């Protein structure tokens, strides 16, 4: 009778331990959901103009670094994340989430209704990037690279316009247009490669 009771007790303990073991070797669905949620928040900030190209590039660089660290952690532990790994990633995601909030609620914004051809093209490319982020076609690293290019174009426009009475010269417009063409092509290539977020 005691051995049967011990056997039942051992089986009950094993049944209780099994979920705990599977939680530590799971590929962290909560972390994945969190990444998707934060990418959606960034994409929404792009579409409504709350995030500038520079802010987006910075956020996406941080997201890319978290993703790389997660991959290193998983490869170190045979494709699994330990409880300590999950806690560390969650902490990093908390910091990134706070940064997204601060960037979306600061005074820096993008013009969502530009009147110039250059501005309309920038808005169009911003929307294409946001769509790529939401659909998963663009990884965090790709988005950071594209937004870095956009930030450089924006900076060039901001520095050249005041020097010419608030307008770009025809030569400057052509140069900006060439840069936008290259960025547009890069957006297309990155959205249609095999990488997924």
FITOR-666965 format. One line per 2 residues: number of its first residue (from 1); their letters; for each residue x, y, z of N, C-alpha, C, O. Coordinates in steps of 0.1 Angstrom, whole numbers. Each point is the difference from the previous one (the first is absolute). Layout:
N
NUM = A = X,Y,Z,X,Y,Z,X,Y,Z,X,Y,Z  ... .
END
This chain:
197
1 = XX = 8,-12,0,-8,12,0,9,13,0,-3,9,-7  14,-9,15,8,11,1,7,2,-14,2,12,-4 .
3 = XX = 2,-23,-2,7,2,-13,-9,5,-11,4,8,-9  -17,-12,10,-10,6,-10,-2,15,3,0,8,-10 .
5 = XX = -1,-5,23,-1,15,3,12,8,-5,-1,11,-5  13,-17,7,12,7,-4,1,1,-15,4,10,-6 .
7 = XX = -9,-20,-1,-1,0,-15,-9,11,-5,3,7,-9  -15,-6,16,-9,10,-4,5,14,3,-1,9,-8 .
9 = XX = 8,-8,19,6,13,4,11,4,-10,1,12,-4  7,-22,0,11,3,-10,-6,4,-13,5,9,-7 .
11 = XX = -16,-16,3,-6,4,-13,-6,14,1,0,7,-10  -6,-4,21,-6,13,1,11,11,0,-2,11,-6 .
13 = XX = 13,-13,13,11,9,-1,5,2,-14,3,11,-4  -2,-22,-3,5,0,-14,-9,8,-9,4,8,-8 .
15 = XX = -17,-10,11,-10,8,-8,1,15,3,-2,8,-9  4,-5,21,1,14,4,13,6,-5,1,12,-4 .
17 = XX = 10,-20,3,13,5,-4,0,2,-15,8,9,-5  -15,-17,-3,0,1,-14,-3,14,-6,7,4,-9 .
19 = XX = -18,3,14,-2,13,-5,11,10,3,4,9,-8  2,-11,20,11,9,3,12,-2,-9,7,10,-4 .
21 = XX = -4,-23,1,11,-2,-9,-3,5,-14,9,6,-7  -21,-8,2,-3,5,-13,0,15,-1,3,6,-11 .
23 = XX = -5,1,22,0,15,0,15,5,-2,2,10,-6  7,-17,12,14,5,-1,6,-4,-13,10,6,-4 .
25 = XX = -15,-16,-4,5,-4,-12,-8,5,-12,3,-3,-12  -14,10,15,-8,5,-11,7,12,-7,8,7,6 .
27 = XX = -11,-5,-19,6,11,-7,-6,14,3,1,9,-8  -7,-8,20,-5,13,5,-10,7,-8,2,10,-7 .
29 = XX = -14,-16,6,-11,6,-8,-4,14,5,-4,9,-7  5,-7,21,-3,14,5,10,10,-5,-4,11,-4 .
31 = XX = 17,-15,3,10,10,-6,-3,3,-14,1,11,-5  -5,-22,-3,-3,2,-14,-12,10,-2,0,9,-8 .
33 = XX = -11,-12,16,-12,9,0,4,14,3,-5,10,-6  14,-8,16,4,13,4,7,7,-11,-2,12,-3 .
35 = XX = 11,-19,-4,8,6,-11,-10,5,-11,1,11,-6  -11,-20,3,-10,4,-10,-8,12,4,-3,9,-8 .
37 = XX = -1,-8,21,-7,11,5,8,13,-2,-5,10,-4  18,-11,8,8,12,0,3,4,-15,1,12,-3 .
39 = XX = 0,-21,-6,2,3,-14,-13,7,-5,1,10,-8  -13,-14,12,-12,6,-4,-1,14,6,-4,10,-7 .
41 = XX = 9,-8,19,0,14,6,9,9,-8,-3,12,-2  15,-17,-2,9,8,-8,-6,3,-14,0,11,-4 .
43 = XX = -6,-21,-2,-7,2,-13,-11,11,1,-1,8,-9  -6,-9,20,-11,10,1,6,14,2,-5,10,-5 .
45 = XX = 16,-9,12,7,13,2,6,5,-13,0,12,-1  3,-21,-8,5,4,-13,-12,6,-8,1,11,-5 .
47 = XX = -12,-18,5,-11,4,-8,-6,13,5,-4,8,-9  3,-6,22,-7,12,4,10,12,3,-4,10,4 .
49 = XX = 17,-13,-7,9,11,0,6,3,14,7,9,2  -11,-17,8,5,2,14,15,-3,1,6,5,9 .
51 = XX = -1,-14,-18,14,-3,1,7,5,-12,-4,-1,-11  16,7,13,8,5,-11,9,-11,-5,1,-11,6 .
53 = XX = 5,13,-18,8,-11,-6,12,-3,10,3,-12,1  3,22,5,11,-2,9,-4,-8,12,7,-9,5 .
55 = XX = -19,12,1,-5,-8,11,-3,-14,-4,3,-9,8  -9,7,-19,-3,-14,-5,13,-8,-2,1,-11,4 .
57 = XX = 9,17,-10,13,-6,-2,6,-5,13,5,-11,1  -6,20,9,6,-3,13,-8,-11,7,6,-9,5 .
59 = XX = -19,9,-6,-9,-10,6,3,-14,-6,1,-10,6  0,11,-20,1,-13,-7,14,-6,2,2,-12,0 .
61 = XX = 9,21,2,13,-5,4,-1,-8,13,6,-10,2  -13,16,8,-1,-6,13,-8,-13,-1,4,-10,6 .
63 = XX = -14,10,-14,-8,-13,-2,8,-10,-7,0,-12,4  8,16,-14,9,-10,-7,10,-6,10,3,-12,-1 .
65 = XX = 3,20,10,9,-4,10,-6,-10,9,6,-10,4  -18,12,0,-7,-9,9,-3,-14,-7,2,-10,5 .
67 = XX = -5,11,-18,-3,-12,-8,13,-8,-2,0,-12,1  11,19,-3,13,-7,-1,4,-7,13,5,-11,0 .
69 = XX = -7,18,11,3,-6,13,-9,-12,3,5,-10,5  -18,11,-9,-9,-12,2,5,-12,-9,1,-11,5 .
71 = XX = 4,14,-17,5,-11,-8,12,-6,6,2,-12,-1  7,20,6,12,-5,7,-3,-8,12,5,-11,2 .
73 = XX = -15,15,6,-4,-7,11,-6,-14,-4,3,-10,6  -11,10,-16,-6,-12,-5,10,-10,-5,-1,-12,3 .
75 = XX = 11,17,-11,10,-9,-5,9,-5,11,5,-12,-2  -3,19,12,8,-5,11,-7,-11,8,6,-9,5 .
77 = XX = -20,9,-5,-7,-10,8,-9,-9,-10,-11,-3,4  17,-1,-15,-7,-9,-9,-14,5,-4,-9,-8,-1 .
79 = XX = 8,20,-3,-13,5,-5,-10,4,11,-11,3,-3  15,-3,15,-9,3,11,5,12,8,12,4,-1 .
81 = XX = -21,2,8,3,11,9,-2,-4,15,-10,-6,3  20,9,5,-1,-3,14,-9,11,6,-3,10,-6 .
83 = XX = -1,-12,19,-8,9,7,8,13,2,-6,11,-1  19,-12,3,9,12,1,0,8,-13,0,12,0 .
85 = XX = 1,-20,-11,0,7,-14,-13,7,-2,0,12,-4  -11,-18,7,-13,6,-2,-1,13,9,-6,10,-5 .
87 = XX = 11,-11,17,-1,12,9,8,11,-6,-4,12,1  16,-15,-6,9,11,-5,-6,6,-13,0,12,-1 .
89 = XX = -6,-21,-8,-7,6,-12,-12,8,4,-2,11,-6  -6,-15,16,-11,7,4,4,14,5,-7,10,-3 .
91 = XX = 18,-10,11,5,13,5,4,9,-11,-3,12,0  10,-17,-10,4,8,-12,-12,5,-8,-1,11,-4 .
93 = XX = -9,-20,3,-12,4,-7,-8,11,8,-6,9,-6  6,-10,19,-6,11,8,7,13,-3,-7,11,-1 .
95 = XX = 20,-11,1,7,13,-3,-3,5,-14,-3,12,-2  2,-21,-8,-3,4,-13,-15,6,-1,-2,10,-7 .
97 = XX = -7,-17,14,-14,4,0,-1,15,6,-7,8,-5  15,-6,16,0,14,5,5,10,-9,-5,11,-1 .
99 = XX = 16,-15,-7,6,9,-10,-10,3,-11,-1,11,-5  -7,-21,1,-10,2,-11,-10,10,5,-4,9,-7 .
101 = XX = -1,-11,20,-9,10,5,5,14,1,-6,9,-5  18,-8,10,6,14,1,2,6,-14,-3,12,-2 .
103 = XX = 8,-20,-8,2,6,-13,-14,4,-7,-1,9,-7  -9,-17,10,-13,3,-7,-7,12,7,-9,6,-6 .
105 = XX = 13,-3,18,-6,11,7,8,12,2,-3,9,9  14,-8,-16,9,12,1,-5,10,-10,-9,-2,-7 .
107 = XX = 16,13,6,-4,11,-9,5,-3,-15,-5,7,-9  14,-16,7,4,-3,-14,-10,-8,-7,-4,-11,4 .
109 = XX = 0,16,-16,-10,-7,-8,4,1,-15,8,9,-4  -14,-17,-4,2,0,-14,-13,8,-6,-10,-1,6 .
111 = XX = 12,7,-17,-11,7,-7,-8,-11,-7,5,-6,-9  -17,4,13,-8,-10,-6,-8,5,-12,-7,-8,-7 .
113 = XX = 7,21,4,-7,6,-11,9,10,-8,-2,12,0  13,-17,-5,10,9,-7,-6,5,-13,-8,-6,-7 .
115 = XX = 12,18,4,-4,7,-13,10,-2,-11,-4,0,-12  16,-1,15,10,-1,-10,1,-14,-6,-4,-10,7 .
117 = XX = 10,8,-19,2,-13,-6,9,-8,8,-2,-12,2  13,18,3,10,-7,9,-7,-5,12,2,-12,4 .
119 = XX = -10,20,3,-7,-4,12,-10,-11,-2,-2,-9,8  -6,10,-19,-9,-10,-4,7,-14,-2,-5,-10,4 .
121 = XX = 16,11,-11,8,-12,-2,5,-6,13,0,-12,2  5,20,7,4,-4,13,-11,-7,7,2,-11,6 .
123 = XX = -14,17,-6,-12,-6,7,-3,-14,-6,-3,-9,7  3,8,-20,-3,-12,-7,10,-11,4,-4,-11,3 .
125 = XX = 17,14,-3,10,-9,4,-1,-4,15,2,-12,3  -6,21,5,-2,-3,14,-12,-10,2,1,-9,8 .
127 = XX = -11,11,-16,-12,-9,0,4,-14,-5,-5,-10,6  13,10,-16,4,-13,-5,9,-8,10,-2,-12,2 .
129 = XX = 10,19,5,8,-6,11,-9,-4,11,2,-12,5  -12,20,-1,-9,-4,11,-8,-12,-4,-2,-9,8 .
131 = XX = -2,8,-20,-7,-12,-5,9,-12,1,-5,-11,3  17,12,-7,10,-11,1,2,-4,14,2,-12,3 .
133 = XX = -2,21,6,2,-4,15,-12,-7,4,1,-11,7  -13,16,-10,-12,-7,5,-2,-13,-6,-5,-10,7 .
135 = XX = 8,8,-19,-2,-13,-7,11,-10,3,-1,-12,-3  12,17,9,11,-9,3,10,-2,-11,10,-8,1 .
137 = XX = -12,16,-12,9,-1,-12,14,6,3,10,-3,-6  -10,12,16,13,7,3,4,-4,14,-8,0,10 .
139 = XX = 20,-4,-8,6,-3,13,3,13,7,0,11,-6  3,-12,19,3,12,7,13,7,-5,1,12,-2 .
141 = XX = 9,-21,-2,12,5,-6,-2,7,-13,6,11,-3  -14,-17,-5,-3,6,-14,-7,14,2,3,9,-7 .
143 = XX = -13,-9,16,-7,12,3,9,11,5,0,12,-4  9,-16,13,10,10,6,9,6,-12,2,12,0 .
145 = XX = 2,-21,-9,8,5,-11,-8,9,-9,5,11,-4  -17,-14,1,-8,8,-9,-4,13,6,1,11,-6 .
147 = XX = -4,-11,19,-3,13,7,12,8,2,-1,13,1  13,-19,0,12,8,1,2,8,-13,4,11,0 .
149 = XX = -7,-18,-12,1,7,-13,-10,11,0,3,11,-5  -15,-13,9,-11,10,0,4,12,9,-2,11,-4 .
151 = XX = 8,-14,15,5,11,10,10,8,-7,0,12,2  9,-18,-10,11,7,-7,-6,10,-10,4,11,-2 .
153 = XX = -14,-16,-5,-7,8,-11,-7,12,7,1,11,-4  -8,-14,15,-7,10,8,10,11,4,-3,12,-1 .
155 = XX = 14,-16,7,10,9,5,5,9,-12,2,12,2  1,-18,-13,5,7,-12,-11,11,-4,4,11,-3 .
157 = XX = -16,-15,3,-11,10,-4,0,11,10,-1,12,-4  1,-15,17,-1,10,10,12,10,0,-2,12,3 .
159 = XX = 14,-17,-7,11,9,0,1,8,-13,5,11,0  -10,-16,-11,1,7,-13,-11,10,-2,2,10,-7 .
161 = XX = -14,-13,12,-11,9,-2,2,14,6,-1,10,-7  6,-9,19,1,14,6,11,8,-7,0,12,-1 .
163 = XX = 10,-19,-5,11,7,-7,-5,6,-13,6,9,-6  -18,-13,1,-5,5,-13,-14,6,2,-9,-2,-9 .
165 = XX = 7,9,20,-13,6,2,-11,-9,2,-12,3,-3  14,-15,9,-10,-9,3,-4,-10,-11,-9,-7,2 .
167 = XX = 17,7,-13,-3,-9,-11,12,-7,-4,11,5,2  -13,-16,-9,12,-7,-6,2,5,-14,-10,3,-7 .
169 = XX = 23,-2,3,3,4,-13,-4,-12,-9,-1,-11,4  0,13,-17,-2,-11,-10,10,-11,1,-3,-12,0 .
171 = XX = 16,16,2,11,-10,1,-2,-8,13,3,-12,0  -6,19,11,-2,-7,13,-12,-9,-1,0,-12,5 .
173 = XX = -11,16,-12,-11,-9,-1,3,-12,-8,-4,-11,3  12,12,-14,5,-11,-8,8,-10,9,-2,-12,-1 .
175 = XX = 11,18,9,8,-8,9,-8,-8,10,2,-12,2  -12,19,4,-9,-6,10,-8,-11,-7,-2,-11,6 .
177 = XX = -3,14,-18,-7,-10,-7,8,-13,-3,-6,-11,1  18,13,-5,9,-12,-2,1,-8,13,0,-12,0 .
179 = XX = 2,19,11,1,-7,13,-13,-7,3,0,-12,5  -11,18,-7,-13,-6,2,-2,-12,-9,-6,-10,4 .
181 = XX = 11,11,-16,-1,-12,-9,7,-12,5,-4,-11,0  17,14,5,8,-11,5,-7,-6,13,0,-12,2 .
183 = XX = -5,21,6,-7,-5,12,-12,-8,-4,-3,-10,6  -5,15,-15,-12,-7,-5,4,-14,-5,-7,-10,3 .
185 = XX = 17,9,-11,5,-13,-5,4,-9,12,-3,-12,0  10,18,10,4,-8,12,-12,-5,7,0,-12,5 .
187 = XX = -11,20,-3,-12,-4,6,-6,-12,-7,-3,-10,6  3,11,-19,-6,-11,-8,8,-13,2,-5,-11,3 .
189 = XX = 18,12,-4,9,-12,1,-1,-6,14,-2,-13,1  2,21,9,-1,-6,14,-13,-5,3,-1,-10,8 .
191 = XX = -10,15,-14,-13,-5,3,-3,-14,-8,-8,-7,4  16,5,-14,-2,-12,-9,11,-10,1,1,-9,-8 .
193 = XX = 8,11,18,10,-11,2,-6,-11,9,-11,1,4  19,-10,-1,-6,-12,8,0,3,15,-6,-9,7 .
195 = XX = 11,20,-2,1,2,14,-14,4,5,-7,8,-6  4,-13,18,-13,4,6,3,3,15,10,-5,6 .
197 = X = -18,14,-1,2,4,14,-6,-10,10,1,1,12 .
END
